[in-house]
Amino acid sequence: MAYQVPPLRHEGSPRSNKEPMSWLEEYLEGKDEILLYITAALGVIMPGLVYLLYHYCHSYYEKYAKKKEAQQLAEELAQSEAVVIALGKEDGTASPWATVIHEKLSEEMVRQPKLWWSDSLNVKDLMEFKGFCIFIAETTAGGQPIPSSEWFLEWLEDLAADSKLRKKANFEKIRFSIIGFGSSDDGPAAFNKVARTLLKRLKILGSKQITEVELFNTADTGDKIMERFVEFSFELLCQMDKNLPGRSGDTDSEGPAASGSESDSNDEEAEEDKKTK
């Protein structure tokens, strides 16, 4: 009698070599052309979508770049403007010299400079200004400022103490020069005191001095004053040219200007200390 090996599994449940398929696989079974069409469609659509996305991003960047360039040009133009601010009466001692320097700048500059008088000065315009300020300061007898310039000096002092209002102004972008007119008969302590006080307060506000303070003695002859004034005008134009936006001559002009401002400020502080003692 032959020996039979028992079966390893029941004959009623034969082993299947295929794993269960998903509904999608069952649907695509035997339909290879559908996958081919989908692949071809994606090959056409995706490059088009990428191109549209690139075109949109590039167009947005071009608009942004043009806007930034326009803003930069407007900023440079604003920083290239100039204004002559006369701290005195329109018929005072400094009035003719304010007109002279204004006419000189008008001849040399493309954009016409402005001329503001302290008795009609709008501080809002000055707070928005970003260019060159040439101050013509007049000191009356005894070293006293006239009322129209006294309020301006007080306003600068208040502005320096008000941090919120100071942030709204553009004094840190202003480049300035000061010309003072006063009589030596007032004595060393009071000689051109308005110009020296103005210098100190502008430096506190963060403005940049581009020339040394030019102090004139009204007791001198007109020819002597005119000779020095013409020389100073050329120096002023040279320093303005060096300090235009984008120029690299900023460091050249800081040396003498900074030393002059420091000595003047120290002189004023020493004089005030003497008075208190």
C-alpha positions, 0 to 999 in steps of 0.5 A: 500500500502506497503512503500519501503525503497529506496536503499542506492546505485545503483544496477549497482555498487555492493560493492567489499570487495577486494582491488586492487592487484599488478601484483606480487600478481596477478601472485602469486595468487594460487601459494604458492609453488613458495614462498616456493621454494624462502624461501628455496633457501634463507635459503640455499644461505644466510648462504653460503654468510655469511660464504664466507664473514666471510672467506674473512674478517678472511683471510684478518685479518690474513694477516694484523696481520701477517704483523703487527707482522713482522713489530713489530719484525723488529722494535724491532730488529732494536732497539736492534742493537748497534754501537760504534761510534769513534769520533777520528782517527783510530790511535788516543788516543781513538782508542784502547778503541773503539776497546775494547768496541766493542769486549766486546759488540760482546761477549755479544750480539747476533747480532754483533755490528757495529764500525763506525769512524767519518772520514768515517761515513755515516750520512744517516746510522746514521739517519736510525739507531734506536738502541744503540749508544756508542760514544767514543769522543776524545778531543785534546790539548786545548779542541779542536776536531779533524777535523773528529769529528768537522764536526760531531758536526756541522752536529748535530747542523745543524740537530737540526735546520732543522725541516724537516731533523730532522723528517726524522732521528730517533734520538728520538729512539736512546739510547746513552752513551758517553765515553770521553778521554781528558787531565786534562792539558787542564784545567776544561773548556776544559777538555773533551769538545767534549764529553760534547758538544756531550751530549748537542746536542744529548739531543736537538735531543731527544735521550735518555741517558742511562748512565752518561758521563764517562770522562777519563783523558789521563794523568792517567796510562793505568792500572787506565784507564783500571780498570775504563773502565771495570767497565763502560763496565759492567754498560753499558751492564746492562743499555742496557739490561734494555732499550731493547724494551719491557723492563720496566726498562726505568725509572730506568735508567733515574734518574742518567743519567738525573742528570748527563747530566743536570749537564754537560750541565749546566757546559758547559753553565756556561763556555761559559758564562764566555768566553763571559764575 
